[in-house]
């Protein structure tokens, strides 16, 4: 149950991280977009004046000047933002005019201290083929043409962008702090949520453990009495049937004992020779496959091994072979390969089930339409638990009359 609690905390914190990241990304994205929009409005205002706030008197005849009141010849000024009355005095910018005929480059405006005029001119020359955007991080530029002359205006938005960058830093720090606090809150909440589940899990394991013992005692007695009867009167169909039912019950008890066993974190690990395990299991059951008229084929690569629990892997293979023996109609096949470090174990048998995924076979006590009367629905559930405990994947599907159980480790 500790594993489940840790997964709950991890999944919950991932959800919180994604939601916070999306929310803060939207906020900061809108913030920087608005800053870019304000900067573009400023460069457009300067472009309307042909490069400088002070050049309104040089506008060609008949050209409309951007203004707040029709015909007043001034900018429309607002109390804040790009149209603040103080903007034309406080804005740091420069504009250069580049005539098409190779005439001398004109310095239209130069009101910035971060670079020299010659550096600014070289900088602007490198932007003549652009339109508008950011340059050197916090500078917004606009390139426009008027009467055959290319104008490049660059404005310094570092001061205006400073609050936006501060919000970005605060967002990142706030998100990290929220995740740390959230982790500790989930730690407390998780313990309270999983406390009753842990108690139920403990009671379930105790019940299974006690039931295992209680079942085995009468089965042992029945088996012993049956043997005594056979010694006294000889074996017959009734005693043989009794032995078969006892074997079936013992198998069911073993499977019940394995339910939930992989909720624990401690597992023995060793290099398990899967090729040998599968070959041996198929050899043991070869006669049974033949007697039932089932054609058995295998493609087992040599020396395939995994780092796993030997007992669990051996039982997993026995379950796969037993499942194929029980449900095959006329043929069964097994494949075991090592594909660039990933072990593929695949079992196939013909079936009368309809096509489609059938991953419900891995659910406990779940049986399909073609299940035998003696099926308890625990075998493939054990397979799934074992694969999951070894960080592998298991899937089941039916296609073209073939039931395929695919495992990767």
Helices and strands as residue ranges (DSSP letters): H 2-48, G 53-58, G 81-83, H 87-90, E 93-99, E 106-111, H 117-125, E 132-135, E 139-146, E 149-156, H 158-233, H 237-258, G 261-263, E 270-273, H 274-291, E 295-300, E 305-308, H 310-327, E 331-339, E 342-350, E 356-357, G 359-362, H 379-389, E 393-399, E 402-408
